[in-house]
Amino acid sequence: MIAQSEIRQMTLPEKFVLLETVWAEIAIDPDQVEVPQWHKDVLDQRDLALQEGRATVLEWEEAKKQIDQAIR
């Protein structure tokens, strides 16, 4: 196991690589991760809002463009 003191000594790019590696390992078997009920509830609420016409969706490219503009 990697000690927290070792992680503190890593550069930010090294920490990102570590995160990506850990996430890739978790993603191998996504069924091992229990989705919290509140996540399911939020998704259900968003789905209902879409079905009832109270929400809209954007194409991914447009969403990325809007996010990029918002953070600049």
PDB file of N, CA, C and O in Angstrom:
ATOM      1  N   MET A   1       0.845  -1.170   0.000  1.00  0.00           N
ATOM      2  CA  MET A   1       0.000   0.000   0.000  1.00  0.00           C
ATOM      3  C   MET A   1       0.894   1.238   0.000  1.00  0.00           C
ATOM      4  O   MET A   1       2.004   1.212   0.532  1.00  0.00           O
ATOM      5  N   ILE A   2       0.409   2.308  -0.592  1.00  0.00           N
ATOM      6  CA  ILE A   2       1.153   3.557  -0.630  1.00  0.00           C
ATOM      7  C   ILE A   2       0.813   4.362   0.621  1.00  0.00           C
ATOM      8  O   ILE A   2      -0.356   4.573   0.943  1.00  0.00           O
ATOM      9  N   ALA A   3       1.840   4.799   1.305  1.00  0.00           N
ATOM     10  CA  ALA A   3       1.645   5.593   2.520  1.00  0.00           C
ATOM     11  C   ALA A   3       1.242   7.020   2.147  1.00  0.00           C
ATOM     12  O   ALA A   3       1.651   7.545   1.112  1.00  0.00           O
ATOM     13  N   GLN A   4       0.443   7.625   2.999  1.00  0.00           N
ATOM     14  CA  GLN A   4       0.004   8.997   2.764  1.00  0.00           C
ATOM     15  C   GLN A   4       1.201   9.939   2.650  1.00  0.00           C
ATOM     16  O   GLN A   4       1.166  10.890   1.869  1.00  0.00           O
ATOM     17  N   SER A   5       2.239   9.689   3.406  1.00  0.00           N
ATOM     18  CA  SER A   5       3.435  10.537   3.326  1.00  0.00           C
ATOM     19  C   SER A   5       4.072  10.460   1.943  1.00  0.00           C
ATOM     20  O   SER A   5       4.628  11.445   1.457  1.00  0.00           O
ATOM     21  N   GLU A   6       3.993   9.283   1.303  1.00  0.00           N
ATOM     22  CA  GLU A   6       4.526   9.143  -0.058  1.00  0.00           C
ATOM     23  C   GLU A   6       3.688   9.945  -1.053  1.00  0.00           C
ATOM     24  O   GLU A   6       4.221  10.574  -1.967  1.00  0.00           O
ATOM     25  N   ILE A   7       2.387   9.913  -0.861  1.00  0.00           N
ATOM     26  CA  ILE A   7       1.494  10.658  -1.751  1.00  0.00           C
ATOM     27  C   ILE A   7       1.754  12.150  -1.620  1.00  0.00           C
ATOM     28  O   ILE A   7       1.761  12.866  -2.622  1.00  0.00           O
ATOM     29  N   ARG A   8       1.964  12.623  -0.413  1.00  0.00           N
ATOM     30  CA  ARG A   8       2.239  14.050  -0.197  1.00  0.00           C
ATOM     31  C   ARG A   8       3.483  14.504  -0.949  1.00  0.00           C
ATOM     32  O   ARG A   8       3.575  15.660  -1.362  1.00  0.00           O
ATOM     33  N   GLN A   9       4.425  13.609  -1.124  1.00  0.00           N
ATOM     34  CA  GLN A   9       5.678  13.962  -1.792  1.00  0.00           C
ATOM     35  C   GLN A   9       5.558  13.936  -3.318  1.00  0.00           C
ATOM     36  O   GLN A   9       6.462  14.399  -4.014  1.00  0.00           O
ATOM     37  N   MET A  10       4.476  13.410  -3.832  1.00  0.00           N
ATOM     38  CA  MET A  10       4.302  13.317  -5.283  1.00  0.00           C
ATOM     39  C   MET A  10       3.973  14.681  -5.882  1.00  0.00           C
ATOM     40  O   MET A  10       3.395  15.546  -5.225  1.00  0.00           O
ATOM     41  N   THR A  11       4.352  14.849  -7.138  1.00  0.00           N
ATOM     42  CA  THR A  11       3.949  16.054  -7.860  1.00  0.00           C
ATOM     43  C   THR A  11       2.471  15.908  -8.223  1.00  0.00           C
ATOM     44  O   THR A  11       1.918  14.811  -8.155  1.00  0.00           O
ATOM     45  N   LEU A  12       1.844  17.002  -8.604  1.00  0.00           N
ATOM     46  CA  LEU A  12       0.439  16.940  -8.990  1.00  0.00           C
ATOM     47  C   LEU A  12       0.227  16.008 -10.189  1.00  0.00           C
ATOM     48  O   LEU A  12      -0.703  15.202 -10.166  1.00  0.00           O
ATOM     49  N   PRO A  13       1.060  16.090 -11.236  1.00  0.00           N
ATOM     50  CA  PRO A  13       0.869  15.126 -12.336  1.00  0.00           C
ATOM     51  C   PRO A  13       1.004  13.673 -11.885  1.00  0.00           C
ATOM     52  O   PRO A  13       0.281  12.810 -12.383  1.00  0.00           O
ATOM     53  N   GLU A  14       1.906  13.387 -10.964  1.00  0.00           N
ATOM     54  CA  GLU A  14       2.043  12.020 -10.446  1.00  0.00           C
ATOM     55  C   GLU A  14       0.792  11.596  -9.684  1.00  0.00           C
ATOM     56  O   GLU A  14       0.373  10.441  -9.758  1.00  0.00           O
ATOM     57  N   LYS A  15       0.199  12.535  -8.954  1.00  0.00           N
ATOM     58  CA  LYS A  15      -1.036  12.218  -8.219  1.00  0.00           C
ATOM     59  C   LYS A  15      -2.174  11.907  -9.180  1.00  0.00           C
ATOM     60  O   LYS A  15      -2.976  11.007  -8.933  1.00  0.00           O
ATOM     61  N   PHE A  16      -2.240  12.662 -10.286  1.00  0.00           N
ATOM     62  CA  PHE A  16      -3.277  12.381 -11.277  1.00  0.00           C
ATOM     63  C   PHE A  16      -3.095  11.000 -11.897  1.00  0.00           C
ATOM     64  O   PHE A  16      -4.073  10.284 -12.110  1.00  0.00           O
ATOM     65  N   VAL A  17      -1.864  10.624 -12.184  1.00  0.00           N
ATOM     66  CA  VAL A  17      -1.592   9.294 -12.726  1.00  0.00           C
ATOM     67  C   VAL A  17      -2.031   8.232 -11.717  1.00  0.00           C
ATOM     68  O   VAL A  17      -2.627   7.221 -12.090  1.00  0.00           O
ATOM     69  N   LEU A  18      -1.737   8.464 -10.455  1.00  0.00           N
ATOM     70  CA  LEU A  18      -2.152   7.524  -9.414  1.00  0.00           C
ATOM     71  C   LEU A  18      -3.674   7.401  -9.378  1.00  0.00           C
ATOM     72  O   LEU A  18      -4.206   6.293  -9.322  1.00  0.00           O
ATOM     73  N   LEU A  19      -4.372   8.532  -9.409  1.00  0.00           N
ATOM     74  CA  LEU A  19      -5.833   8.504  -9.413  1.00  0.00           C
ATOM     75  C   LEU A  19      -6.373   7.745 -10.618  1.00  0.00           C
ATOM     76  O   LEU A  19      -7.289   6.933 -10.486  1.00  0.00           O
ATOM     77  N   GLU A  20      -5.809   8.010 -11.790  1.00  0.00           N
ATOM     78  CA  GLU A  20      -6.258   7.322 -12.991  1.00  0.00           C
ATOM     79  C   GLU A  20      -6.031   5.814 -12.890  1.00  0.00           C
ATOM     80  O   GLU A  20      -6.860   5.019 -13.333  1.00  0.00           O
ATOM     81  N   THR A  21      -4.914   5.439 -12.310  1.00  0.00           N
ATOM     82  CA  THR A  21      -4.598   4.019 -12.154  1.00  0.00           C
ATOM     83  C   THR A  21      -5.577   3.351 -11.197  1.00  0.00           C
ATOM     84  O   THR A  21      -6.072   2.258 -11.470  1.00  0.00           O
ATOM     85  N   VAL A  22      -5.853   4.003 -10.088  1.00  0.00           N
ATOM     86  CA  VAL A  22      -6.803   3.455  -9.114  1.00  0.00           C
ATOM     87  C   VAL A  22      -8.191   3.351  -9.743  1.00  0.00           C
ATOM     88  O   VAL A  22      -8.874   2.339  -9.584  1.00  0.00           O
ATOM     89  N   TRP A  23      -8.606   4.397 -10.455  1.00  0.00           N
ATOM     90  CA  TRP A  23      -9.929   4.371 -11.068  1.00  0.00           C
ATOM     91  C   TRP A  23     -10.026   3.260 -12.104  1.00  0.00           C
ATOM     92  O   TRP A  23     -11.055   2.591 -12.196  1.00  0.00           O
ATOM     93  N   ALA A  24      -8.970   3.052 -12.885  1.00  0.00           N
ATOM     94  CA  ALA A  24      -8.968   1.984 -13.879  1.00  0.00           C
ATOM     95  C   ALA A  24      -9.132   0.624 -13.208  1.00  0.00           C
ATOM     96  O   ALA A  24      -9.813  -0.253 -13.738  1.00  0.00           O
ATOM     97  N   GLU A  25      -8.520   0.450 -12.066  1.00  0.00           N
ATOM     98  CA  GLU A  25      -8.652  -0.806 -11.323  1.00  0.00           C
ATOM     99  C   GLU A  25     -10.084  -0.999 -10.826  1.00  0.00           C
ATOM    100  O   GLU A  25     -10.630  -2.099 -10.899  1.00  0.00           O
ATOM    101  N   ILE A  26     -10.680   0.068 -10.325  1.00  0.00           N
ATOM    102  CA  ILE A  26     -12.068  -0.010  -9.840  1.00  0.00           C
ATOM    103  C   ILE A  26     -13.009  -0.308 -11.000  1.00  0.00           C
ATOM    104  O   ILE A  26     -13.961  -1.074 -10.853  1.00  0.00           O
ATOM    105  N   ALA A  27     -12.743   0.296 -12.149  1.00  0.00           N
ATOM    106  CA  ALA A  27     -13.622   0.157 -13.309  1.00  0.00           C
ATOM    107  C   ALA A  27     -13.614  -1.256 -13.897  1.00  0.00           C
ATOM    108  O   ALA A  27     -14.525  -1.616 -14.642  1.00  0.00           O
ATOM    109  N   ILE A  28     -12.613  -2.045 -13.578  1.00  0.00           N
ATOM    110  CA  ILE A  28     -12.565  -3.422 -14.079  1.00  0.00           C
ATOM    111  C   ILE A  28     -13.798  -4.193 -13.623  1.00  0.00           C
ATOM    112  O   ILE A  28     -14.343  -4.999 -14.377  1.00  0.00           O
ATOM    113  N   ASP A  29     -14.234  -3.950 -12.397  1.00  0.00           N
ATOM    114  CA  ASP A  29     -15.405  -4.644 -11.853  1.00  0.00           C
ATOM    115  C   ASP A  29     -16.326  -3.621 -11.192  1.00  0.00           C
ATOM    116  O   ASP A  29     -16.340  -3.501  -9.967  1.00  0.00           O
ATOM    117  N   PRO A  30     -17.092  -2.884 -11.993  1.00  0.00           N
ATOM    118  CA  PRO A  30     -17.933  -1.830 -11.421  1.00  0.00           C
ATOM    119  C   PRO A  30     -19.007  -2.337 -10.463  1.00  0.00           C
ATOM    120  O   PRO A  30     -19.537  -1.568  -9.661  1.00  0.00           O
ATOM    121  N   ASP A  31     -19.326  -3.613 -10.542  1.00  0.00           N
ATOM    122  CA  ASP A  31     -20.343  -4.151  -9.637  1.00  0.00           C
ATOM    123  C   ASP A  31     -19.872  -4.193  -8.188  1.00  0.00           C
ATOM    124  O   ASP A  31     -20.685  -4.335  -7.275  1.00  0.00           O
ATOM    125  N   GLN A  32     -18.567  -4.069  -7.973  1.00  0.00           N
ATOM    126  CA  GLN A  32     -18.058  -4.068  -6.605  1.00  0.00           C
ATOM    127  C   GLN A  32     -18.330  -2.747  -5.884  1.00  0.00           C
ATOM    128  O   GLN A  32     -18.197  -2.659  -4.663  1.00  0.00           O
ATOM    129  N   VAL A  33     -18.712  -1.721  -6.650  1.00  0.00           N
ATOM    130  CA  VAL A  33     -18.962  -0.405  -6.070  1.00  0.00           C
ATOM    131  C   VAL A  33     -20.458  -0.238  -5.862  1.00  0.00           C
ATOM    132  O   VAL A  33     -21.241  -0.276  -6.811  1.00  0.00           O
ATOM    133  N   GLU A  34     -20.836  -0.056  -4.624  1.00  0.00           N
ATOM    134  CA  GLU A  34     -22.253   0.128  -4.319  1.00  0.00           C
ATOM    135  C   GLU A  34     -22.637   1.588  -4.563  1.00  0.00           C
ATOM    136  O   GLU A  34     -22.021   2.503  -4.016  1.00  0.00           O
ATOM    137  N   VAL A  35     -23.653   1.790  -5.383  1.00  0.00           N
ATOM    138  CA  VAL A  35     -24.129   3.135  -5.672  1.00  0.00           C
ATOM    139  C   VAL A  35     -25.030   3.574  -4.519  1.00  0.00           C
ATOM    140  O   VAL A  35     -25.996   2.885  -4.191  1.00  0.00           O
ATOM    141  N   PRO A  36     -24.718   4.714  -3.903  1.00  0.00           N
ATOM    142  CA  PRO A  36     -25.555   5.172  -2.786  1.00  0.00           C
ATOM    143  C   PRO A  36     -26.985   5.462  -3.248  1.00  0.00           C
ATOM    144  O   PRO A  36     -27.210   5.877  -4.385  1.00  0.00           O
ATOM    145  N   GLN A  37     -27.922   5.243  -2.369  1.00  0.00           N
ATOM    146  CA  GLN A  37     -29.328   5.468  -2.709  1.00  0.00           C
ATOM    147  C   GLN A  37     -29.577   6.908  -3.121  1.00  0.00           C
ATOM    148  O   GLN A  37     -30.391   7.162  -4.009  1.00  0.00           O
ATOM    149  N   TRP A  38     -28.892   7.855  -2.495  1.00  0.00           N
ATOM    150  CA  TRP A  38     -29.141   9.254  -2.848  1.00  0.00           C
ATOM    151  C   TRP A  38     -28.705   9.542  -4.281  1.00  0.00           C
ATOM    152  O   TRP A  38     -29.284  10.417  -4.925  1.00  0.00           O
ATOM    153  N   HIS A  39     -27.696   8.830  -4.803  1.00  0.00           N
ATOM    154  CA  HIS A  39     -27.303   8.985  -6.209  1.00  0.00           C
ATOM    155  C   HIS A  39     -28.448   8.503  -7.106  1.00  0.00           C
ATOM    156  O   HIS A  39     -28.816   9.159  -8.081  1.00  0.00           O
ATOM    157  N   LYS A  40     -28.996   7.343  -6.747  1.00  0.00           N
ATOM    158  CA  LYS A  40     -30.107   6.790  -7.520  1.00  0.00           C
ATOM    159  C   LYS A  40     -31.304   7.735  -7.489  1.00  0.00           C
ATOM    160  O   LYS A  40     -31.976   7.930  -8.501  1.00  0.00           O
ATOM    161  N   ASP A  41     -31.567   8.322  -6.318  1.00  0.00           N
ATOM    162  CA  ASP A  41     -32.692   9.252  -6.183  1.00  0.00           C
ATOM    163  C   ASP A  41     -32.512  10.478  -7.075  1.00  0.00           C
ATOM    164  O   ASP A  41     -33.462  10.920  -7.721  1.00  0.00           O
ATOM    165  N   VAL A  42     -31.301  11.026  -7.112  1.00  0.00           N
ATOM    166  CA  VAL A  42     -31.025  12.196  -7.948  1.00  0.00           C
ATOM    167  C   VAL A  42     -31.235  11.850  -9.422  1.00  0.00           C
ATOM    168  O   VAL A  42     -31.849  12.617 -10.163  1.00  0.00           O
ATOM    169  N   LEU A  43     -30.726  10.699  -9.841  1.00  0.00           N
ATOM    170  CA  LEU A  43     -30.916  10.285 -11.235  1.00  0.00           C
ATOM    171  C   LEU A  43     -32.387  10.083 -11.564  1.00  0.00           C
ATOM    172  O   LEU A  43     -32.838  10.459 -12.645  1.00  0.00           O
ATOM    173  N   ASP A  44     -33.131   9.497 -10.647  1.00  0.00           N
ATOM    174  CA  ASP A  44     -34.566   9.312 -10.859  1.00  0.00           C
ATOM    175  C   ASP A  44     -35.275  10.651 -11.001  1.00  0.00           C
ATOM    176  O   ASP A  44     -36.142  10.805 -11.861  1.00  0.00           O
ATOM    177  N   GLN A  45     -34.911  11.634 -10.154  1.00  0.00           N
ATOM    178  CA  GLN A  45     -35.521  12.969 -10.224  1.00  0.00           C
ATOM    179  C   GLN A  45     -35.198  13.651 -11.558  1.00  0.00           C
ATOM    180  O   GLN A  45     -36.059  14.292 -12.161  1.00  0.00           O
ATOM    181  N   ARG A  46     -33.961  13.505 -12.005  1.00  0.00           N
ATOM    182  CA  ARG A  46     -33.560  14.122 -13.275  1.00  0.00           C
ATOM    183  C   ARG A  46     -34.271  13.445 -14.447  1.00  0.00           C
ATOM    184  O   ARG A  46     -34.679  14.116 -15.395  1.00  0.00           O
ATOM    185  N   ASP A  47     -34.419  12.138 -14.387  1.00  0.00           N
ATOM    186  CA  ASP A  47     -35.124  11.418 -15.441  1.00  0.00           C
ATOM    187  C   ASP A  47     -36.581  11.846 -15.495  1.00  0.00           C
ATOM    188  O   ASP A  47     -37.127  12.061 -16.577  1.00  0.00           O
ATOM    189  N   LEU A  48     -37.205  11.970 -14.346  1.00  0.00           N
ATOM    190  CA  LEU A  48     -38.602  12.405 -14.288  1.00  0.00           C
ATOM    191  C   LEU A  48     -38.748  13.816 -14.848  1.00  0.00           C
ATOM    192  O   LEU A  48     -39.693  14.099 -15.585  1.00  0.00           O
ATOM    193  N   ALA A  49     -37.811  14.707 -14.499  1.00  0.00           N
ATOM    194  CA  ALA A  49     -37.867  16.076 -15.010  1.00  0.00           C
ATOM    195  C   ALA A  49     -37.759  16.089 -16.535  1.00  0.00           C
ATOM    196  O   ALA A  49     -38.433  16.880 -17.195  1.00  0.00           O
ATOM    197  N   LEU A  50     -36.927  15.232 -17.093  1.00  0.00           N
ATOM    198  CA  LEU A  50     -36.823  15.129 -18.553  1.00  0.00           C
ATOM    199  C   LEU A  50     -38.126  14.635 -19.158  1.00  0.00           C
ATOM    200  O   LEU A  50     -38.616  15.189 -20.142  1.00  0.00           O
ATOM    201  N   GLN A  51     -38.680  13.592 -18.563  1.00  0.00           N
ATOM    202  CA  GLN A  51     -39.924  13.011 -19.082  1.00  0.00           C
ATOM    203  C   GLN A  51     -41.070  14.011 -19.044  1.00  0.00           C
ATOM    204  O   GLN A  51     -41.921  14.027 -19.933  1.00  0.00           O
ATOM    205  N   GLU A  52     -41.087  14.850 -18.003  1.00  0.00           N
ATOM    206  CA  GLU A  52     -42.163  15.826 -17.841  1.00  0.00           C
ATOM    207  C   GLU A  52     -41.884  17.130 -18.575  1.00  0.00           C
ATOM    208  O   GLU A  52     -42.704  18.048 -18.537  1.00  0.00           O
ATOM    209  N   GLY A  53     -40.748  17.223 -19.237  1.00  0.00           N
ATOM    210  CA  GLY A  53     -40.420  18.431 -19.990  1.00  0.00           C
ATOM    211  C   GLY A  53     -39.944  19.592 -19.137  1.00  0.00           C
ATOM    212  O   GLY A  53     -39.926  20.733 -19.598  1.00  0.00           O
ATOM    213  N   ARG A  54     -39.559  19.317 -17.906  1.00  0.00           N
ATOM    214  CA  ARG A  54     -39.072  20.374 -17.012  1.00  0.00           C
ATOM    215  C   ARG A  54     -37.559  20.550 -17.098  1.00  0.00           C
ATOM    216  O   ARG A  54     -36.987  21.402 -16.419  1.00  0.00           O
ATOM    217  N   ALA A  55     -36.920  19.745 -17.931  1.00  0.00           N
ATOM    218  CA  ALA A  55     -35.462  19.814 -18.092  1.00  0.00           C
ATOM    219  C   ALA A  55     -35.112  19.518 -19.539  1.00  0.00           C
ATOM    220  O   ALA A  55     -35.868  18.867 -20.260  1.00  0.00           O
ATOM    221  N   THR A  56     -33.965  20.003 -19.941  1.00  0.00           N
ATOM    222  CA  THR A  56     -33.478  19.744 -21.289  1.00  0.00           C
ATOM    223  C   THR A  56     -32.070  19.192 -21.211  1.00  0.00           C
ATOM    224  O   THR A  56     -31.416  19.269 -20.171  1.00  0.00           O
ATOM    225  N   VAL A  57     -31.614  18.641 -22.307  1.00  0.00           N
ATOM    226  CA  VAL A  57     -30.255  18.122 -22.366  1.00  0.00           C
ATOM    227  C   VAL A  57     -29.508  18.815 -23.496  1.00  0.00           C
ATOM    228  O   VAL A  57     -30.109  19.336 -24.436  1.00  0.00           O
ATOM    229  N   LEU A  58     -28.197  18.808 -23.383  1.00  0.00           N
ATOM    230  CA  LEU A  58     -27.336  19.362 -24.416  1.00  0.00           C
ATOM    231  C   LEU A  58     -26.496  18.247 -25.008  1.00  0.00           C
ATOM    232  O   LEU A  58     -26.206  17.253 -24.343  1.00  0.00           O
ATOM    233  N   GLU A  59     -26.109  18.419 -26.261  1.00  0.00           N
ATOM    234  CA  GLU A  59     -25.122  17.521 -26.835  1.00  0.00           C
ATOM    235  C   GLU A  59     -23.834  17.715 -26.055  1.00  0.00           C
ATOM    236  O   GLU A  59     -23.565  18.816 -25.574  1.00  0.00           O
ATOM    237  N   TRP A  60     -23.034  16.667 -25.922  1.00  0.00           N
ATOM    238  CA  TRP A  60     -21.823  16.715 -25.104  1.00  0.00           C
ATOM    239  C   TRP A  60     -20.877  17.829 -25.549  1.00  0.00           C
ATOM    240  O   TRP A  60     -20.306  18.522 -24.707  1.00  0.00           O
ATOM    241  N   GLU A  61     -20.703  18.010 -26.853  1.00  0.00           N
ATOM    242  CA  GLU A  61     -19.792  19.052 -27.342  1.00  0.00           C
ATOM    243  C   GLU A  61     -20.272  20.437 -26.916  1.00  0.00           C
ATOM    244  O   GLU A  61     -19.460  21.282 -26.537  1.00  0.00           O
ATOM    245  N   GLU A  62     -21.567  20.675 -26.975  1.00  0.00           N
ATOM    246  CA  GLU A  62     -22.113  21.967 -26.547  1.00  0.00           C
ATOM    247  C   GLU A  62     -21.964  22.145 -25.038  1.00  0.00           C
ATOM    248  O   GLU A  62     -21.657  23.240 -24.567  1.00  0.00           O
ATOM    249  N   ALA A  63     -22.178  21.084 -24.293  1.00  0.00           N
ATOM    250  CA  ALA A  63     -22.010  21.164 -22.833  1.00  0.00           C
ATOM    251  C   ALA A  63     -20.574  21.510 -22.483  1.00  0.00           C
ATOM    252  O   ALA A  63     -20.335  22.356 -21.621  1.00  0.00           O
ATOM    253  N   LYS A  64     -19.608  20.864 -23.144  1.00  0.00           N
ATOM    254  CA  LYS A  64     -18.194  21.162 -22.881  1.00  0.00           C
ATOM    255  C   LYS A  64     -17.883  22.615 -23.219  1.00  0.00           C
ATOM    256  O   LYS A  64     -17.137  23.278 -22.498  1.00  0.00           O
ATOM    257  N   LYS A  65     -18.455  23.109 -24.316  1.00  0.00           N
ATOM    258  CA  LYS A  65     -18.231  24.499 -24.718  1.00  0.00           C
ATOM    259  C   LYS A  65     -18.761  25.457 -23.652  1.00  0.00           C
ATOM    260  O   LYS A  65     -18.091  26.426 -23.298  1.00  0.00           O
ATOM    261  N   GLN A  66     -19.954  25.188 -23.147  1.00  0.00           N
ATOM    262  CA  GLN A  66     -20.547  26.050 -22.114  1.00  0.00           C
ATOM    263  C   GLN A  66     -19.750  25.992 -20.809  1.00  0.00           C
ATOM    264  O   GLN A  66     -19.565  27.014 -20.147  1.00  0.00           O
ATOM    265  N   ILE A  67     -19.288  24.819 -20.447  1.00  0.00           N
ATOM    266  CA  ILE A  67     -18.466  24.681 -19.239  1.00  0.00           C
ATOM    267  C   ILE A  67     -17.178  25.470 -19.399  1.00  0.00           C
ATOM    268  O   ILE A  67     -16.770  26.202 -18.498  1.00  0.00           O
ATOM    269  N   ASP A  68     -16.544  25.315 -20.552  1.00  0.00           N
ATOM    270  CA  ASP A  68     -15.295  26.035 -20.821  1.00  0.00           C
ATOM    271  C   ASP A  68     -15.502  27.541 -20.723  1.00  0.00           C
ATOM    272  O   ASP A  68     -14.681  28.240 -20.130  1.00  0.00           O
ATOM    273  N   GLN A  69     -16.586  28.046 -21.295  1.00  0.00           N
ATOM    274  CA  GLN A  69     -16.875  29.477 -21.236  1.00  0.00           C
ATOM    275  C   GLN A  69     -17.160  29.935 -19.802  1.00  0.00           C
ATOM    276  O   GLN A  69     -16.781  31.039 -19.412  1.00  0.00           O
ATOM    277  N   ALA A  70     -17.813  29.101 -19.040  1.00  0.00           N
ATOM    278  CA  ALA A  70     -18.179  29.467 -17.667  1.00  0.00           C
ATOM    279  C   ALA A  70     -16.973  29.559 -16.745  1.00  0.00           C
ATOM    280  O   ALA A  70     -16.974  30.344 -15.797  1.00  0.00           O
ATOM    281  N   ILE A  71     -15.944  28.761 -17.017  1.00  0.00           N
ATOM    282  CA  ILE A  71     -14.790  28.762 -16.103  1.00  0.00           C
ATOM    283  C   ILE A  71     -13.688  29.720 -16.529  1.00  0.00           C
ATOM    284  O   ILE A  71     -12.693  29.868 -15.818  1.00  0.00           O
ATOM    285  N   ARG A  72     -13.842  30.356 -17.646  1.00  0.00           N
ATOM    286  CA  ARG A  72     -12.836  31.331 -18.102  1.00  0.00           C
ATOM    287  C   ARG A  72     -13.084  32.682 -17.510  1.00  0.00           C
ATOM    288  O   ARG A  72     -12.338  33.622 -17.783  1.00  0.00           O
TER     289      ARG A  72
END
